[in-house]
Amino acid sequence: MSAVSVRPIGESAVLIDFGGEISTATNERVVALDRALAGQPPQGMIETVPAYVSLMIVFDPLQTECDRIAAHALALLESAKIATRPPREHVIPVRYDAASAPDLETVAKATGLTPDEVVAQHLAGEYRVFMYGFAPGYAYLGGVPPALHLPRKPRAQRGHPAGSVIIAGAQCLITSLPMPTGWWVIGHTAQVILDPARAQPFLFDPGDVIRFERER
């Protein structure tokens, strides 16, 4: 298990880094500390931002300082109070027809699979929410089967709606807003991922597990 390092980010944040290896085990430690801090926040903490292998803690420098925030976080890590919990599972229905999956044929040719085999591979993946980033509600999912690993497109393309199911490398994402993407669009879901009117606007939490099923 990698050693944890701590470094200040400007005057109002501290980064707790769990090492450079992106893995479920490492991300579980990130998520566990994030939840522990939510339950036992130090004085002056404003928010936490979990990522693949690190957790940024944003604080009010008028109330506290970096060393105090870091000491609180490290104490939680060493205590028995921090523990992983069984992940929540979400089942997301996906359409893979031509209108919903404009890149499916291209992905099939690039991977040497048939379109149905691409769909089967995608449905067989076990996906974990590692982090949010880039845009509101954009949950980065790890777990794309190796047979579907492709680099991003040379350039982004416009006109993709919210709910597009996209892949690139080992990652999958469900778009929450209409915007360009350089990822491969292989499906679409009607499930609303981002809803500001909900008590929890983002549908997923880091650490959640996603399973896709084919919508007929």
N, C-alpha and C positions, 0 to 999 in steps of 0.2 A: 504494500500500500504506500503510495507516494506521500512524502512529507508535505505538510501544509505550510505555505508561505504567506506573508502579510505585507502589503505595501500601500502607502497612501495614494489616493487619486485626488490631486488638488488639495484644497483645504477643507472639503466637506464630504469626502468619501474615503472608504478603505476597501481594498480588494483582498478577499480571502481566496487564495489559489490552491487548488488540490492537485496540481500537476498537469502535465501536457497530454496525457492519454485520454482520449474521448472514449468512454465506456459507460455501460449501465452502472457498474459498481461505483465509479467516480461520481457520476451524476446523482446517484442515490445519496451520497454524502452531501453534495451541494443542496439537494432538495430537503434533506433532513435538517440541515443547519438553518435553512430558510424558514422551515416550519417552527423550529425551536425558537428562533428569534421573534417570529410572529407571536408565539405564546409567552415569551419572556423578553420583551424589547428593552434594550438599555435606554437610559435617559437620553433624550436628544435624537434618537433614531427617527428618520423620516420615512424611509422605504428601503426595501431590499430588491436587488435585481439579479436573479439566478441566471447563469449561463451554462454552457456545456461542462466546464471544469472549474468554474469560479463563481463567487458570490460577491457582488458589490453592495456595500452597506452605505447608504447616504444618510448624513446626519447634519444637524444644525450646529455649526461651529461656535455659536454663541452660548450653547448649552453644554457642550461636551467637546472632546477632542479625539483624535485618531487613536491614541494609545488606549484610552478607556473603552472605546468601541471594540477594538481588536481584542483586548483582554477579556471582555464579556463574551465575545464570540468564541474565543479559544477555550474559555472555561466551559461553555456549553458543549463544545466538541468533546471535552474530556470527561464530562459528567455522564451519568447513566440516563439523564433526562432526554438525550437526543437519540432517536431511534427511527428506523424506517417504518412505514406502515404499508399494508397491502395497497397497491395502486387501484384507483378507480378505473373501470373499463367503460369505454364508449364504443358503441356499434354505429358506424356511419354508412348509410346506404349510398351507393355510387352507380351512376349510369355510365356505360362505356360505349354508347352508340356513336356513330360518326359525328353527329352534331355536338355531342358532349365531349368527345375525345379527339380533337383535330390532329394530335400528334401520334395517335396510337399506331397507325400504319408505319410511320417513319421509325418509331421506336422498335417495332417488330423487325423491320429490315435491318436496323443497326445492330440489334442483338441476335439476329439469326433465329428468331422465334416467329410463330404465327401470332396474329392479334389475339386470338383466344388464349394462347400460351402466355402472352404478356399479362392479360387480365388474370389468369390463374396464378401467375407468380405474384402479382400485386396483392391479390386477395390472400395469399398464403403468408404474407409478411406479418411479423409481430412488431408493432410500432409503439415507440415510447416518445412522449412529449419531453424533449430535452430543454427547450427554452423558447421564449418569445423574442422576436426581433424584427427589424426592417420596417414593419408597418403594424398598426393596431390589430391584435388578434392573430398575427402570423405565428403559429406554433410550429416550430421545427421538429419534425418527427424523424427519429432514426429507425432503421429496421428494414429498409428497402432490400429485397433479396439481391445477392450479387449478380444474378443473371440480368438484372435490369439497370445496373450501374452504367450511366452514361455521363459524359461531361455536359456542362450547360451549352446551350446554343451559342453560336458566334455573336449573335446580337439579340437583344430583347425584341419581342413582338407585341404590338398593342392589341387591345380589343378583347381581353379575356375577362369574363364576368366573375363576380364573387362566387365562391363555391367550386372553382376549378381545382381539380386534384392534380398536382404537379409533382414531378420527380426530377432529381439531378444528383448524381453520385449515389451516396447511401441515404440520401434524405428525401423525405416526402413532405408536402405542405398542402393545406387547403386554403386557398385565398379567401380573405375576408372582405376585400374591396375590389372593385374593378380597377385593373391597372396592367401595365405591360409586364411581361415576364420572359426571361431567357431560359426558364425551365421547360420540361416537356409536359404538355397537357394531355393526360391519358384518361380523364374522366371528369365527372361533375356530380356534386351532391346538392340537394335542396336543403340540407341541414344548415341552419344559421349558426355560424361560428362566432360572430361578433354582433352583439345586440346591446347598445347602450341603455336600453330600457330595462334590461334584466338586472336583478340584484347583483349578479356576477356577470359583467358584460362579456368576458371571455368564457367560452364553453369549457375549455380544458384548463387544467393546472399542470405545471411541470411535474413530471413523475407519473402522470396518467398514462394508461395504455389504450391504444386505438386499434380497433379491428374493423376492417372494411367488409361489407357484404354487397353483392351485386343486386341492384334494383332492376327488376324486369319491367 
